[in-house]
Amino acid sequence: MKVLLTILLSTAVLAGLRAQEACKILHFTSSHNCFPDTARDRGHLDGDGKQLPRAGHYDDSSVLLVIPKGLHAGPTVDLVVWFHGWHNNIDTALQFYGLARQFTASGRDAVLVLPEAAKNAADSYGGKMRQDGMFKLLVADILSELKRNKAVPANAVAGHVVLAGHSGAYSVIADILEHGQQPVDEVFLFDALYGRMNTFTQWAEAGDHHFVHWFTNTGYGPDKMSDSMMLQLRRDKVPFGLSEEVSTDSAVIRNNRILFVHSPREHNVIINNPDDFALLLRNRP
């Protein structure tokens, strides 16, 4: 058992080192990130019933950038923006779900962005992202930081924007769809459809938006909300796909603009091993 654990840890460390070699990771702060926000100035009683102070949970405006070494940035730069769920922060989410490794392995010609949300808290509140135009300002800050580091041309603007996240991230993603004032092309939810169904349905039905919800029966809600959303799509006569995880490949993703994927796995382990985030990034309808 000790030998097996050592092998597994060594493999994880090696994969992390290879991911770092294939990309550049930067941290910066933005006043247009989720927090600090006045609604949490006095802390908050979180979903676990714990009174969390502002300090350490709602005062971090950090943004993490993963820039692939082979990024081909021209007049536009694509952004994949990931929001973490409960009991996480941008650094733990990056490591636990292997996001940098998956992102670089996908070959997606874009920059991965992790804005800090409620930090190490059982809280889905999206902070300032509920303010009109705040996400657009955050995107502008991201582009300014990329330009400052000479990762993109000085005249680059935002191109294709993807919003992705796990679990409680649904709320901040819905906030951005409603208030962000920045075009969003794709949304990837991982066991995250706990609410705001009308927001996601209306957005998914509009134009050529690409929507995927990868759900389990252990998230205590996203499976039932998926059923409700699929029922609404049927009523609206909007086509969608429903697939089992074991059968979901590139063809299934490319052939379904709106897709629901059922996984038999647990709530917190559906993003990597196998690398479902990379699979979505590699394929578009």
N, C-alpha and C positions, 0 to 999 in steps of 0.2 A: 504493500500500500504506500509506504514511504517513497519507494522508487517511482511508482506511478505518479504520485503527487509532485515529485521533483521534476519528472518529465513534463507534466502538464504546465507547471509554473515556468519551466525553461522555455517551453513552446510559446507561452503567452508573452514572456519577456522578449523573445526573439521576434515575434510578430509585431510587438510594439516598437521595437528598434527599427525594423524594416519600414514600418509606417512613417516613423519620424524621418528616415532617410529619404522617403518619397515625397515629403511635404515640409512646409515651413509653418510653424505654429506661433501665432502672435496673440498677445493680450493687450487690450486698450480699454478705456472707459468712455462712455457716452452719456451725456445728460439727457438723451432721448431714449434711454433704455427703460425697462419696466419699472425699476426702482432706483432711488427712493420715490415713494408716492405718499401723498398726504393721508390717504385712507389707512395706511399702516404706520403712521408716525408714532402711535402709541402702542405699537406691537399688535398682536392678533391672537385670539384663541383658535388654534388650528384644528384640522380635521381629526387629530388624535386627542383633542381635549387639552392640549398643552398651551399655556400662555407664553407665546414667543415674543421676546423683545424686538424692537426695531434693529438694534445693533446685531450684526451677524446673520440676519435673516432678510431684512428689507432695506438694507443700506448699500448694497453692492451693485454698481452700474457697469460691471465688467462685461466685455464682449470678447469671445475667443474666435480667432480666425484660423482656418486650416487652408493653406494655399499650396496646391499641388506643384511640384517642381516643374511639371510640363505644361503649366497653364498657358493657353494661347489667348491672351486677352487683347481684344482690339477695341473698336469704338464702343462695344458693349461687353459687360462682364455678367455672367449668370451667377446667381446666389442661391445656395441651398441653406435655409435657415432652420435650425433644429432647436426646439424647446424641450427641456427636461421636465419630468414629472415630479411627484412628491419625493421627499427625503433625498434629493439629489442637488448637485450644483453642476456648473458647466464642466469642471475638471473631472469629477467622478463619473458623470455621464459619458464623457469622451472616452474614458478608460474602460468602464464596465461594459459598455456596448460596442467597444472597438470601432467607434465612429470614424476616426481618422483612417484606420486601416481599411474599413469598408469603403470609405469615400475614395481613397486613392486607388483601391483595387477596382472600383467600378469604372474608372476611366472617364468619369464625368468631367467635362471641361468647364469647371465652375469653382467657386470658393465656398467652403463650408463655414457657416457662421453659427456660433452658439451664444446667444444673448443670455445673461444671467436673469433668472426669474426669481420666485420666492425660494430662497436659498436654504437647503436642508430643512424644509418645512413641509407639513401636510397641508398645502394651500395651493389652489389652482388659480388664484386671483392674478390677473394679467397686469395689474398696476397701470402705468401710464399708457399702455397700449389701448386702453379704452377711450383715450382722447383722440379726437379727429386729427388725422394727419401725422400722428406721432411716429408711426412705423415708417412713413415716408422720410421723416427727418432722421430716423435711425439708419435707414438705408444710405442717406446722404453722408452720414458720419462714417459708415463702413467704407464707402467709396473713397472718402477723404483719407482714411487711414491706409487703404490699399495704395493710393497714389503717393502718400508720404513715404511709404516703404518701397516705392517704385515697382510694385507688383503688377500694376495696370497702367495704361497710358494716362496722361494728364487730362485728356478729354473724354475718358471712358464714362459711360452712364450704365445704369442697371439694365440688364437684359431680362432673361428668363428668371423668374423667382419661384422657388419651391418652398413651401412651409411643411415641416415635418415635426413629429413629436410623439412622445409616449405618455399614456395615462392622463394625468391631470393637465397636460399641455393643451388639451382640447380647448380650454377656456381662452387662453391667450391667443391661440390661432383663430378662434372665432372672433375675438375682439379685432384682430387685424383685418379679417375679411369684411367686417362691418365698418370699421373706422380708419383703417390704415391708409386709404387714399393712394395706395401703391398697387399696380396690377400684380395679381398672383396667378400663376399658370397651373401649378400642381399642389395638391395637398395629400400628404401621407400620414395617416393616423395609425399608431400601433396600440391596440386595445385602449382607445382613447375616446370613444364616442359615448361620453357620459351625459351629454346634454347639448343644447344649442343646435338641435337637429334641423330646425327650420333654416338656420344660417347655412349649415353645410349643404342641405338639400338645394336651396336656392342657388348657391354658388356653383354646385356641381352640375346643375341643370343648365346653367348659362354658358353659352359659347362652346369652346372646345376644351374646357377645363378638365384636368385629369385628377380624379379622386380615388384614393384607395384606403379602405379601412381593413387592417389586419387584426382580427379579433379572436379572443378565446372565450371559454365558458367560465373562466376563473376570475375575471375582472369585476364580477358582480354588477353588471349593468350594460357594458358595451355590446354584449351579444343581443340583448333584448332591444337596445336602441338601434342596432343594425337591422333587426327584423322590422322595426317601425319605419326606418328610413327606406328600406326596400319596398315596403308596402306603399309608402307615399310615392315612390318613383313609379311603381306599377299604376297607381291611380293617375299620375301625370303622363303616363304612356312614354316614359323615358327609359330606354334600354340600359341594362346594367348586367354585370356578371357576378356569379357566386361560385367560388372555387374552394376546394379543400387544399390546405397547405401542401400536401404531398404531391398534388397535381398541378400546382402553380409554377409555371415556367415562363420563359420570355414570351412565348406565343400568347399565353393567357393574358398577360399584362398588356401586350401590344394590341390585342384584339378587343379590349374592354376599356373604354374611356372612364367608366365608373365601375369599380370592382370591389367586392367584399371577399376577403379570404379568411376562412375559418381554420384556426390552428388548434390542435389537441394539447398544445403545450401550456405552461403556466404563464401567468400575466407578465412576469418580469423577465422572461427569457425567450421572447419571440422575435427579438430584433437581430440577434446574432447567433451563430453556430446552429443552423446554417445562417448565412449572412443575407437576411431578407431586405435590409436597408440597401445593400449594394445591388441586389436583384432589381429593386424598383428604380434605382438610379440609372441602371444600365438600359432600361427599357421604357419607351414612351409609345402611346398609341399613335 
